[in-house]
Amino acid sequence: MKLEYLIHKEKLSICNSRIDTVNKKKKMIKYNQKIIPNTELLYFCIEIVGDNKDNARILSEINDILLEDDEIIVVSNEASEYFNKTLFPLINAFERKLRKLLYLATADNTNYKDKIQMLEKKDLGTIFGMLFVDEKFTQDTLKWMNSNKHLMSKEEILKYIKDHDEESLWSELFSKSDDDILKENYMLVKTIRNDVMHAHNINYETYSIAKKLFEQLNEQLDNQIDNCGIVESRKNQFNITLSEKLNQQYNLNMDFGFNNLIELKDELDDINKHIYQLSRELKSVVDLDFLKKLNDNQEKLYEELKR
């Protein structure tokens, strides 16, 4: 298991001393360094034999202390790779269980097939927004803030937020509970999920928090699925609200696509104008038939994009 860096030559002795402060158990750490020709940089490698959690933890702690110097560049971090690989199955299971729970919640609705197909197309970030963000609460809060003519303190804003209920789609589906781990941590879940799925480097502390969190989440989702954790009277309102949110998403996507098409048409029109101006200025040296073909290709591209 390795850590690989690019460092300035004069930083080598500092790196070695920092490593010694972390490696108190005197683990068998190997060092390798190579001068990069025609530069002031060194390739610096730290290695421990064996891919396991203990070694990953030591290398992670070494990495944390080395990166206190922002001039040190990480080339590879196999400790983080170990953490990512360990967390991936937990996160993958979490996403599958969450989708399963939502599909079951729509099962008694007459349009359940359409809803499930629409949910399948949504990424986790969009689903989280639909489940945990109360648009009305957000809009009312912003409206209240804009209606006030005086500057407001942090205490005033927090008091308004505290005094007004936030009703998310998730709270419509499940009874409010103090131990609703997902509702309380969905932003952290989203961040960790993205870091792991996109192979971002994480340290041992983040790994430990993430492992415990996703194990708890998977257990909670299993219980909600097994018990169907869903009161029948809540299903109706959940499906009504879910339909509204899915329709909003659909309309937003349609508007976005239409606006993009308009912007693209404007850009193509600008390109055509530039081509026309260029043809006038360079007609003595440029083949105008070639320019006409180029212009025709632009029009064909626009027609294809409209389809």
N, C-alpha and C positions, 0 to 999 in steps of 0.2 A: 504494500500500500504506500503510495507516494504523494508528496507535495512537490510541485515544481514551480520555480520562480525565475523572474529576471530581476537582478539587483545590481546596483552600482558597486564597483569593486571595493570602495572604502566602507561599504555597509556590512561586509562579510563578518568581521569580528563582532560587530553589534548583534548580528543575527545569531551567531553561535552562542553568545552569552545569554541571549533571550531564550534560546532553545533549552539551555541548561537549567534555567529557572523553572521551566515547565516540566521537564523530564526528571522529576525528583526520584522516581522509582528506577532510574537508570536503565530504562528499556534499551534494547539493542537497536539504536538508531544509526543508520548509515548515511553518510553525506557524500555527495558527488558534486563537483563544480567544474565548469569549463569556461574558458575565456571565449567570448564571442569576438571574432576578428574585427579589427577596425572600429571598435566601439569601447566605451567605458563600462560595458555591462558584463555580468557573469550569469551563466545558467547555473542555478543552484537547486539541487534535488535533495530532499529528505525522505528516507524510506524506512519502513518497519516491515519485517516479514510477517505475513499473515493478514488475511482480510476478516476482521472481526470487530465487534463493537468497542472493545477496550482499546485496540490500536487506533480505530477511527476517532475515538474520544481524545487520545493523546495528540494525534496529528491535528485535530480540530483546535485544540487549545494552543498548540504551537502556531497554527495559522492565525488565530485571533491575535496573538501577541505580536507576531511579525507584521501584521497589517495595521498595527498602530502607526507604522511608518507608511504614509500614503505614496511614497515613491517606489515601493516594492510592488511588482506586477505579478499576479497569479497566472501561471501558464496552465496548470491542472491541479485539481484538488480531489484526490480519490477518496478522502474521508467523506466529503460531501456527496460524492457519487454513491458511496455505501449507504449513507443516510437516505438519499433519494430512492435508491432501489428498494430499501426496506419499507419506506413509507408508501411507495407507489401502489402495492396491492390494497392497503388500507383505504387509500383515497379513491381508488377505482371501485372498491366495494361500497364505499359511502355513496358515490354518485349513482350507482346502480340501485342501491336500496332506496335512496331518496326518490328516484324516478318511479320505482315500483310502488312506493307508498302513494305518490301522486296519481298514478294510473288507477290504483285501487280506489282512491277517493272519488274518481270520476265514473267508476264502473256502473253505477246505478242510474246514471243520467242518460237520457235518450240520445244525446249527441256525443256519447263518450268516445266513439271511434275518431271523430274529427278532432276532439280535444287532445286525445293521446297522440295523434299524428302531428298536431301542431306543437305539442310539448316536446316530442322527439327531436324537432328541428331547433329547439332553443338550447343555447349553451348555458353553462351553469351560472354565469354572471347574470344573464337575463332572467333565469328562473329565480335566482336569489332576489333580484329587484322586484319581481312580481310577488314573491312570497312575503318579503319582509319590509318593503317600503310602502307606506300609506301616503299615496299621492295627495289625498284631500288634506291630511294633516300638514304635509309640507306646504301645499298651496295656501292653506289658511294661515300658517305661521308667517310665510313671506308677505301675504296680504296685510296681516296685522302689523308687521314691521314697517312696511311701506306706508301704512296709513298714519303712523305716528310722526308728528312733525318735529319732535325733539330727539336728540341723540339718546340712545338707550344704553344702560349699563349691562354688563354681563349678567348681573343678578336679576334684572328685569326680564331679560330674554329667557333665562333658565326657569324663572318662576312661571312665565307663560307656558313654556313647554311642559313643565311639571303639572300644571293645572289642567292641561288638555290631554285627553286620551288619544292614543295612537292605535288604530285598529288595522292590523295587517291581515293579509290573506291567510297567513299561517295561524294567526290567533282565531280566525273564523273556523278553521279546520279542527284545531285542538284547544282544549280548555287551557286557560292560563295556568302555568305552573312555575314555581320558583326554580325548578331544576330542568327547565327547558334549555338544554345545552346548546342546541343549534341556534335558537333565536338569540341567545345572549352572545354567541361567538361567530355569527355568520360572516362578519367582515374578516376576522382572523382566519376562518376556514377558507375563504376565497383567496386570501393572500398566500397562505401556505400551499394550497392546491396549485396555484399558478406557479409558485417557485419550484415545486417538485415536477410538475408536468413540463415546464420549460427548462428544466435542468439548470436552474440557478443554484449558486453555491449557498449552502446553509451550514450553520455550525451545530455543535452538539446540543447546545441549550435549546435552539429552535427545534431540532430533531426530537428531543425529549418531550417538549411541550406538545408538538404535533402528534407524536405517537400516542400519548395518553389521551389527547383530545379526540382523535379519530377512532380510537378503540371505544371510548365512551359514546361517541356519536353512533357508531355501528350497533352498539348494544341497545341504545335508545330507539333507533330505527327498527331494529328487529322486534323489540317489544311492541312498538306502534303497529307494525305490520301484523304480528301474531294476534294482537288483541283487536286488531283493526283500529285501535286507539281513536276511532272516529265515531262520535255520537251521530246517529242518523239525522237528527234535526239540524246538525251542523253541515251535513253534506249538501243539502239543498242550497243554503246560502253560499257555501264554498263554490259550488258549481256555477251559480249566478255570477259571482264576482270573478271567478276564473274566466268565464266566457267574456266578460267585459274587458278584462286585462288582455286576453289573447286577441280580441278584436282591436283593441287599442294598439297592440304591437303590430298587428297586420296593417292597420291604417298608417302607422308611423313608417313602416317599411315601404308601403306604396308611395307615400308622400316623399320619402327620402329618394326612392328610385326615380320618381318623376322629376324631382328637383335636380337630381344629378343629370338626368337626360337634358333638361333645359340648359344647365350650366355647360354640358358637353357641346350642345348645339352652338351656344354662344362662343365657346372656344374655337370650334371649327369655323364659325363665321369669321372670327378674327384671323384665323390662319388663312382663310381664303382671301381676305382683304390684303394681308401681307403679301401673299403670292401675286395678287393682281398688281400691287404697287411695285413689287420686285420685277415683275414682267415688263412694266413700263420703263423702269430705270435701266434695265439690263437687256432690253430687246435687241440691242445691236450685237450682243455677245452670247446671248442665251437662245437656245432653240425653243421657240414659243409653243411648238407642238408638244414638246416634252412637258412644259408647264401645264398645258391643257390636260394632258393625261394625268399629271399629278393632282390637279384640281378635281378631275373626274373621280379619282381614287378616294379623295377626301369625301366627296358626296356619297360614294358607295359605302364607305365606312359608316357614315352617319345613318344611312338607310338600314344597314345591318344592325346597328345598335338599337334602332327603334323597334325592331322585331322582338 
